[in-house]
Amino acid sequence: MPLYDVKCDVCGHTDEIFRSVKEMDDLPECCGQKMHRVLSAPMVIADIQPYRSQKTGEWITSRTKHRNHLKAHGLVEVGNEKMEIPKPKKDDSLKREIARHIYK
């Protein structure tokens, strides 16, 4: 969903709102008037900073090279590893205990 900057003409209050493209004209009110959209710069995310691989010593200079390097050497980025979630053990003793008290 796009993020829009809006501003009140009366008091000058600014805000950021999320709206789908279909709802982009559905703007909030402030001081009894509908706020208007303000043109703002888009957020630009820079590429990764070059770094030297601890596995091979080669320089990694882009995200694509980073991904390919991880895949080629069987490496996993910290925070992106798949965690094994242990399944809870089934314990029927509580269920039997409750049933025993109910049927007394």
Secondary structure as UniProt FT lines:
FT   STRAND          3..7
FT   TURN            9..11
FT   STRAND          14..18
FT   HELIX           21..23
FT   TURN            24..25
FT   STRAND          29..30
FT   TURN            31..32
FT   STRAND          33..34
FT   STRAND          36..38
FT   STRAND          51..52
FT   TURN            54..56
FT   STRAND          59..60
FT   HELIX           63..72
FT   TURN            73..74
FT   TURN            78..79
FT   HELIX           93..102
//
